[in-house]
């Protein structure tokens, strides 16, 4: 630091610098946690979408089988 600052100003600047470093660290930690949660949600949503698609496919198959069975009954 330059010698232009008196001691109270210098102490204040050092304290502010320390607080800014702590704040930057907290923001980085928050960003990391948010990214982890976002990734977790994306994985869970993708899994739900896959299960939904499989369920729709299974229901469609059951409908075709049921329709085919009804056609054999009508013959």
Secondary structure as GFF3:
##gff-version 3
##sequence-region A 1 75
A	DSSP	alpha_helix	7	74	.	.	.	ID=ss1
###
